[in-house]
Structure formats: C-alpha cells, structure tokens
Amino acid sequence: MTASTPRLSLASAVMAAGAIAAGLLLWSCREFVPMWDGREYAECVVRATSAMWSPASYRCAGHISQSYVALLVIAQRFAPGSTLPMLVMNALLLAVGAVALHRIARRVLPDDAHRLGRALIVAAFLVHPIVLGSAVQPGLDFGVLVFSLCALAATLEGRRWAVVLFGVGLVFSKEPGVLVYGVIAALYLWRHSLRARWTDGAYWLGGAACLAALLVDMAQGNFLSAFFFLVVLVGLTWRRLSPTRPPVAEMLRTLPAQWPLALPLVLVFGYMGVHALTTPVAAPGAAPVVWGNQGGGQLVRTVFRTTIIDQATLSVLALMLVVGFLWLPTLVMLFDVGVAAVRMRRREPARELPGVDGAALGIVIAALLGDVWFLSRFVTFSNARYYLPLYPLALVVAYASLVRLGISRPARNAWAAALAVLLGVSAVRTIDPVSRALWGTFPVGDHEMLRITSLTGECCGAGRDQLVYNLEFTHLSTLMDEALAQVKPAPQTMIVLPVLGDWYTVGRLDASTFRRTLRRTEIIRPLAVNAQQVYYASDRPATGWYFEVPYVDNGPSLQHLAELYDVSAPSFVRDGGYAMRVRRLRLRAASAAP
C-alpha cells in the first residue's frame, strides 16, 4: 500500500459524503411544486414537452434558453405532470458540475498534498445552499453554472472543441451566459495563444490595472481619462510582446487559428438576428430577443451603466460574497490580497505557492473577477441564482489563498471541512449571524428567513425568488399545499392572497388531494385573486379564504378586506416548525354591491 492511499481513500469518502448529503437534501424536496418564477419556468418546460419540434417553445419567460431547457424537456417527457424529472435532471447536472469543478481544482492544485483539499472543495460545492436551492427551484441560471464550469475546465485542459461545445450550451442557457462565455474564451486565448508573448508578470499586472481603470472611466463617461489609460495599455502591450516579431503580425498569426472559439457567439448572435427579423417587437405579445432589452440597446447601456457602486450593486455583492457563510472564503481572499499589497509596497518577493499551478490559478482568479464584474452590471432583482458561476470559483481561490498565506495543511483542511459543514447546515436553516444582521429576518412560524429585499427596497415584501438562497423556501410551498388541502376548494371557491403575494402562488390543483400540480388533467382551478382585485370587484363572492403568506405585509390587504367581509380569527397550517395563517371570509350584506 502506498503512502498516498489513505489520503486517496479519505478524499473519496469526503466527496462521496458530499454527494450523499446533496442527494438526500434534493430527495427531501421531491414533492416540491415550484412557486413564483420557478413555476413560470416549470410551466414552460411542461408546455415544451408537447411541442418538442418547435424552437419557440424552448424560449422560457422571453429568455434565450434552448440548450438548458432542452435537457429538462427530455427528462420531463417521462412524467409531464410531475416535478420529479426536472429535479432528477438538475441532480445529474449538479454531478456533472461537481466533476468539472474537481477537474478545475486538480489543475489549480495538482500536488497530492492537496488531494483532500480538492475533495473538500467539491463537497462544499455539492452542499452549497444557493446551488441546491437553484437545483430545486427551476430556473435557467443553473444551466449557466454547469456549462460554465465545464467550459472553464476544458480551458484549463486546453481542449478547444470542448470549450466550443460547452460554450454553445452556455450561451443558449440564458443571456448572461454570453458574457460568461466571453470571459472564458478570452482566457483560453490568453492561456493558449497570447501568454507566451509576455515576459514579465509585472507588465501583466499593470496592464490589468489599466484595463480596469479604462472600463470604469468609460462606464462613468470620463472619456479623456479613459483615453489616457487606453494609450498606456496599448503601450504596455506593444512593449512586452515578443521583440522577434512585429506584435500585430504575431497576433494575426496566432489568433486566427483559434477561430472555433467564435462559433458560440456567431450562433447566438445569428439567432438574435433571425429572431429579430422574423418576430418584430411591435407584434402583439412579442418580446425582444434579449430579455430586459425592451428599450433597444437598454441591455448594453445597463452592462456599462454609469453607476459603479450603488444600493443595488451593494446588494449584489452581498449575495455574491456574504450570504450564508460566504463571507468566510471572502475574508480569506481579501486578507490574502491585503498581505500581497503590503508586500508589494515593501518590495518583498512573491510568496511561494507549494503544489499550486500559478498559471491555472491566475485563469480561475481572472474568471472569478470577470464574472463578478459582468454579472454585477445588469441588476434586476436580488436573486442569488444570478451569480451561481461565482460560488465554486470562490471556493477554489479561497483555498489557494490559504496555501499562499502559509497555512498548514491540517489547518487548511479543517477550515475547508468546517466551511462545508456550515454550508450544508445553511442549506436547510438560516443560521449565519452575519447574514441575519445584514438583511434582517421575518418569521415563518417558529423559524426566521432573511429579508433579502431590505437592502434595496425592491418588490416584493421580504422577497419571492429572492428567498431561494437555501432550501427553506420550499416550506412556503408546502404550507400553501397544506392550506389548500385543508380548505378543499371547488372551482368557484375564492382564495384571496395579499397584494404582491399572488405571483404563481396557487394555479392548478389536483382534483383529489387539492394540492398544487403541474398536471393538465384531473385538476381544478379555484378563483385565486389578490385583496386589491376583491376590493375593486363589481361582483364579490359571498365567502372565501384569505391566506396570510408570510413573506409580504398582510396588514393593508386585511384592512381592505375587513371593510367588506367579516374576517375570522386565524387558524394555522404547519410544516414542522413553519406555519402560515388562514382566515375565513364572509361577505357582509351591505358589501354585496360596490
């Protein structure tokens, strides 16, 4: 038996434990029926199963989403009325992502001394609360995560056609995938074509700093300063290219050989052009080819928006770097950067990275920073799933920072193991004290969840899809099912929800269990409305039920209803320690007409 066998066995056991834990957590959500945006995506997938040969059916919620949705549709064909096939497909994709992450970690940390560390990184990824939440709640960003990990692994391994293949999947998962692929393709060019023409790392650092300053100045409209940084950047590039060949001629010789990397972009922009020509935006019900680009060029203006740091961006950065114990790897990375800055100021030599491939680590760091920049530019809602590609890369970089800081192997592994445990616990409970202090909480029975919207004041209440930062949001779906099963509504039964609490909340119900379902047959659909619709209605039902969903303020809605109905004291539906109030409504005779 070799000396490395015990480490190999322990590393394998750690990854197996992470996979088993992730599998059990996902299996516990097998009866979950999506709500909010997740229900919209799930309905799109179900519709596409009956129109598999229609390309338009793979566009969900107005997004470019054909590649990822196609995978879900293939699975959904086995049981169109169930959410289990989508969950199983996402579990398989999670396994693919874990394999890709392990390949990335093995390139960055190739030494056997990091075998256990690599396994702990993968285990932490498998039980990551945002990753698991996004696997359960259907959404397109999960495809961006998996395809980006595969493309980055192929980049580090120099497998160009694999980069292209995964790149096609990436750009056709969701629009941000185009930006993420752009970063990965640029890094492939750097690693396999251009890096050899640079001879001094200091010039690379200076060039990166000038490029960052150039982008910031352009975004802020400081074009004179931007021009200065552009001149410096061009000068640095010209100076450090190999003097044996003219720099332009060298690039013209090197870059064309990498033409396949452009294929994903050619395909996606070609698709945009065809869609724009064949589906005019002015057509009734038509949506722009790129979601969020209703104003024509609005998306581009947003990506390079003039405001660099604002309240929305701070919320984004908090979701990228803080929520659910993510501040632990963030602090390690920031401390490493701080030490590096001090050492550079003192002109001390670079620190050693034993067992680490510095070039591969540089690619991962650049991918992380590029994704942070681009994914923080287009801000809509504070949904953690938007930033899925960042989380596994941060785990790799943080571990490498521990190596650079000189932390011993047992201490590194203990830190990584503790992080994996904290992430796993955070997947089912909101226990992180930093997150609770930053966002605040709201009660759901005996438990509390984060009020994610508190930093921006955005829609809706404490949040809807914003609450998918771990698996606790699934209890809200279960509470809704329990309330409906208790009420046993008929098609004419009125279910009243608070204003902003009725977005894909009820929908179709199983005719025998009265629980929400994706099926199209043997169903009933009760009259589900919000309190404002009832208040201004000309014909109000004599009775109904009010569901106090916990994530929005029910006070104003109850006040309006109390002007028209006798509102009963609340009864409770429960799911373990989670609870929701349900009230009976009886119309007063004087309120029968407006």
N, C-alpha and C positions, 0 to 999 in steps of 0.2 A: 504494500500500500504506500503510495507516495505521500509526501508531506502536504500536498495541496488537496488531497481527497477529502479530509474533514471540512475544509473551507468550502469545497465544491458542494458537499452534502448539505452543509448549513445554508449556503446561498440558495440551493434548490429548494430547501424546506421553507425558506423565507418567502421566495416567490410563490411557492405553492400555497402557503398560508395566506398571502395577499390575494391570490386568485380565488381561494375558497371563501375568504371573507367577502370579497366583492360579489361572488356568485350568490352567497346566502343573502346579502343585502338586496341584490337585484331580485332574487326569487321572492323575497318578502313583499315585493311590490307587484307581483304577477297579476293581481286583481285590480290594480290601479287603472282608472279610466281618466284620461287627461282632462284638464280644465284649461281655461284661458287660451293663450296662444298655442299651447300644446294640443288642445282639442282641434283647433283650426288646421294644424299640420296633420294630425291623425285623420281627420275627415278627408283631407286632400289625398292622403295615401290610400284610403279606402275607396275613394272615387276612382283613383288611377288604376286600381286592380280590375275595374270593369271597362277600362279604356286604355289598355296597355299599349296599343299601337298608335295612340295619339300623343305626339310630343308635347302638346299644350297641357296635357293632364299632369305632366311631371313638374310643371311650374306651380309651386305652392306659395300662397299668400303673395303673389306677384314677384317672387324671387327666381333667380336663375339657380335651379336646384335639381337638375335632371339626374346627375350621377348618383348622389346620395339617395334621393327619393326612389330611384330605380331599384336599389338594393332593398329598401323597405317594402316596395311593391312586390318584389319576388317572394319575400318572406310572407307578406300579407295574403298572398294567393292561397296559402294553406288553410287560413281561417279568417276570412274577410271581416267577420263581426267581432273579432277578439283583438285585444291589445297585446296579447302574449307574443305573436310573431314579431312585432316591432321590437319588443323588449329583448327577445332572443337574438335578433339580428344585431341590435346595438351591443349586446353582450359579446357576440362574436367579433364585432368591430373593435370593442374595447380590448379583447385579447390580441387582435392584430396590432392595435396601437401600443400595447404593452411590449410585444415582440420588437416593434420598431424602436421604441424607447430604449430597450435593452441593447439593441444594436448601436444606437447613438451613444449610450453610456459606455459600451465596450470600446468604441473608437476614441472617446474622450479619456477614458480611464482604462487603458489596455492592460496594465500590470495586474498580475494575480493578487497583489496586495489589496486591490480594490474590488475583488470579486464579491465579497459580502456587501460592500458599499453599493455596487451596481444593483444587487438584488434588493436592497432596501429602497433604493430609488424607485425601482419598478413596483415594489409592494406599496409604497406611499402613493404612487400614481393610481394604482388599482383601487385604492380605498379613498381616493380624493373626493371630498363631499360634492364639489361642483361637477366633477366628471360623472359621478354616479347619478346625481340629480338630473343631469342632461341626458344620461342614458335612459332614464325612466320617463322623463317628460319629452315627448317628441319635439325635435327642433332641428334645424339644418346645420347649426354650428357644430354638432357632434361629427358630422362628416368632414367639416373643415379641420377639426382636431386630428382625426385619424389619418386623413390623406396628407396633412402637413407633416406629421411625424414620419410617415413612410417616405415622403419626398426628401425630407432632411436626412434620414438615414441613408437613402440612396446617394445623396450628395456627398456625404462623408465617405462613402464607399466607392465613389467615382463611377457609379452605374448610371450613365446618362439617360439611356432609354427608359430605365425605371423611373428616373426623375420626371421624364416627359409623361409617362403613363399615369403616375400618381398626380402629376400636375394637372392633367386633364380632369381627373376626378376632383381635384381641389378647386379648380376654377368653376366647375359646374356643380359645386355643392351649395355655395352661397356667394354673394358678391364680394365680401371681404377675402374670400379665397383667392381672388385675383391679386390683391395686394400682398397676401402672404406668399403666394407663388412667386410674385415679382422679387420679393426679398430672397427666397430660396434660390431662384435662377441666378440672381446677381452673385450670390455666394458661391454657387457652382462655378460660374465664370471666374470668380476671383481665385478659388482654390485650384482649379484645374487649367487655367489659361493665363491669368494675369499675375498671380502672386510671384511667380519666378522672376518677373521683371523688376521686382522691388528688392533692394539690397539692404535696407536699414529700417528696422521696426519703428524708429522714431519718426521717420517720414510718414509711415502709415498712420501713426497716432496723430501727427499734425494734420495730415490730410483728412482724417475722420473728424477732427475738431473743426476744421474749416468747413467741411461739408455740413456738419450740424449747424454751425453758425449761419451758413448760407441758407439752409432750409428755414430756420427760424426767422431770419431777416426777410426772406421772400414772403413767408406767411404773414408777417406783420406789415408788409408793404414798405420796408426800408430798403429800397432797391439800390440806392447808392452804396450803402454798406454791404449789401449782398454782392454787388459787382466787385467790390474790393476782395471779399472772401473768394469769389469765383476766380479772380486773377491769381490769388495766392495758391488756390487749389490746383489750377492748371499748371502753374509754375512748379509746384512740388511734384506733380505727376510727370511732367516733362523732364525734370531733373533726375528723377530716380528710375526712370525706365532704362533698360539696358543700353549703354552707350554704343554697343556694337552694331545696333540697327537704329534707323530713324524710328522714334516712338510711334508715329502714325502708321508707318509701313508695318511695324511689328504687330500692332493691333489689327490692321487689316489682314495680316497673315493668320493671326490666331483666332480671332472671333468668328469668322465665317464657318470654321469647322464645327462650331457649336450651334449651328442653325436649328437643330431639332428642339432646342430649349424654347424656341419661339412658338412652337406648334400649339401648346395650350392657349397662349394668348391670341394667336391667329384664329383659333377655333372659337374662342369665347367672344372676341370682338366681331368675328364674322357672323356669329349667331345674333349678336346685338344688332348688327346692320340689317340682317334679313328680317328679324322680328320688327324692327322699326319701320321697314318698308312695307311689310305685309300686314302689320297691325297698327294703323295710325293711332296716335294717342288721343285724337279727337273722337274716335269711335266710341259709341255708347258702352260704358262699362269697361273700356280698355284701360290697362295700366301701363306705365312706362316699362321698358325692357329692364331697367335697373331700378330696384326698389329704392324709394327715397329720392328719386331724381325727377320729381314731378315738375320742377321749375325749369328744366332744361339746363344742364350744367350745374345744377344745385349740388350734386354729389361731389363733383370736383372742387367746387368752392368750399364745401364743408371739410373735405380731406385736408385742404390747405387753408383752413379758416384762420382769420387774423388773431383770434383769441387763443393764446397758447395755454394759459392756466386760468381757469375759471371754476365756478362751483361744480359744473357738470364734469369737467376733467378731473377735479379732485375726487369726485365720487367714483369715476372710472379707475383712477389709480388706487383707490382704496379697495375696490373689488379685484384689481389685479394683484395687489401686494399685501393686503392686510387681512381680509375676511377669513374667518375660520382657521386661525393659527398660521395663515400665510405670512404673517409678519415675522415668523421665526426664520425662514430662509431669506426673507428680505433684509432683516437685520444683519445676518451673516454676510450677505453680498455687500451691503453698504459699509460695514466695518472693514471688509477687505479692500474696498475702493478707498476708504479713508486712510488706511495704512499705506496703500500704494501712493496716494497723493503726498503723504508726509515723506515717504522715502524718496520720491522724485524731487521734492523740494530740497532735500538734503543731499541729492545726487548719489544716493546709495544704489548699489547694484540690484538688479531684478531678483526677486525671490525665486527659489527653486520650486519646481512642481514635480516631485518624485512620482513616477508612474503615471504621469498625465501627458497626453499628446497636446502640446500647446497650440498647434495649428488647428486641430479639431475643436479644442475648447474655444478658440477665437471665433470659429464659424458659429458655434452654438450661441456664444455671447452676442455676436452680431445679429443672429436670427432673433434672439430674445429682444434686443434693443429695437430692431427694425419693426417687430410685431407690436411692441409697446407703443412706438410712435404712431404707426399707421392705424392700429386698432383703437387708439385713444382719440383719433381725429374726428371720426364720424360718430357723434354721440346722439342717441335717441332716448332709450330708456336704460335704467341701471340694471341690466340683465347680465349676471355673471357669465352666462353661457357664451356671450360675445367674445370672451377672452380665453377660451379653452386652449388655444395653441400655446399660450404663455406658460401655463402651470407646470407641465412636465419639464420644459426647458429650465425653468427657475430651479427645479429640484436638482438637475444636473449641475448647473452653475454654482448653486449654494454649496454642494458637496465639494466641488473643485476649489471653492474659496476656503473651505476648511483645510484642505490639503495645503494650499498656498500660505495659510496662516500658521502652518506648522502644528496643527492639532494632531495628537497621536491617533493611530488607527483605532484603538478601542474607544477613545472619546468620540471620534467621528462616527463610528458605527452606533454608539449609544445615542448620539444626537439624532442620527437618521432613524433609528428604531423608535425613539420617543416621538419624533415628528410623525412617523407612520401611524403610531397608536393614536396620537391626538387627532390626526386627520380622520382615522377610522371612527373614533368616537364622535367627532364633529359631524360625521355623515348622518348620524341619527339624532343628535341633540345639539342645541345651540349653547355651548359651554364656554366658548372663548371669551374671557373677560374684556379683552381689548375691543373686540367687535361689539360686544354688548354696550360698552361705554361710548364707542364712536357713533353707532347708529341708533342706540336705544332699542327698546323692545316693546312688544304688545302681547297681551295674554291670549292664549288659546287653551281654556280650561286651566289645568294646573301647570302648564308649560308656557314658555315665552319664546317668541321668534323675533328676528331682527326687523326693525322698521327701516327697510332699505331705502325708502324714498325720503327719509328725513334729511339727507344731505342736499337734496335738490328741490324738494317740494313738488316733484312730478306726480303724475297720475300713477297709481290710483290707491288712495288710502295708504296703508303700510306697504302695498305692492301686490302685484299679481304674479306674473312670471318673474318679477324681481325677487320673489321668495324662493326661487329654485337655486338656492345657494347650498342646500343639502337635501336630504330626503324627508325632512319634517313636513314639507308642503303636501306630501301625499296624504297626511292625516286630514287635511282640509277637504280633500276629495272623498275620503271615507266618511267624514262627518256629513257631507252633503248626501251621500248614498244612504246613510243611516236615517237621516231626516226624511228623505223621500220614502224609504221603506216604512217608516213609522206613519207617515201621512197616507200612503197608498192612494195617490192621486188618480183621478179619472181624467180623460182628455179635457173636460171643461173645468177642472179644478184650477183655481188661481194660486200660483206660487209667487209671492212678492219678495223681491230682493232689494237691498239698498241701492241707491244710485251709485254707479260705478262698480257694483258687485254682481252684475248680470252678464259679464262678458264670457260667453261659452261656459256657463256655470251649470245649467240643467240639461237642456237638449232632450234627446230621445231616451226613453226608459224601457227596460224590459217589462213586458206585459204581465209577467208572473211574479218577479221579485221586486219590481218598481225601482230598481237601481239603474243608474245611467249605463248606456251601452253604445257601442258603435254599430250594432246590427241595424239592418234596414227592414227586417221582418219581425212579426210578433212583438210589436212595440206600441207604446202610447207616447204622446207628446202633450204634457199638460200646458196650461196657459202660464208661461213664465214671463213676468214683467217686472220692471223696477218701480219703486214707490212714486217716482215723478210721473210715470205713464198712468198709474192708477189715479193720481190726484187730478190730472187734467182730462181724464177719460169722460166721455159723454154717457157711457153705459157701463156701470160698475157691477161686478158680480156681488151677490149678497154675502158670500162667505169666501174665505181664503186663508192662506197661511203665510206668515212672514218668517223668513229665515235670516237670522242675525249673523251673517258671515263675519268672522272675527277680524278680517284684515282691512275693513273700511269702517268709517264712523257711521253708526246706525242712528245716532240721535236725530239729525234732521229728517231722515226718512220716517222714523217712528212718529215724530211730531206732525208731519203732514198726514200720515195715516190716522192718527188719533183725532183729527178734525172730521174724519169721515166714518171711521169704524170704531167699534169697541174692541180694544186690543187686550187680549188676555195676559195674565201673568205668564212668564216664560216656563216652558218645560225644556228639558235638556236631552240632547243626544250625545253619546260619548263614544270615544275610541281610545280605550285605555285612560290615560290622564288628560286627553284632549277632549274639549267639549264645545258645543255650539247651542245657542238658544233658538227655540222655535215658539212662535206665538200664533194663536188663533185670531182670525179677524171676522167680525160680524158687522155688516153694514147697518148704520142707523137709518131709520125710516126717512128722516129729513135729508139724508145724504144720497138718496137713491137717484136724484137728478142733480146736475151741477147748478 
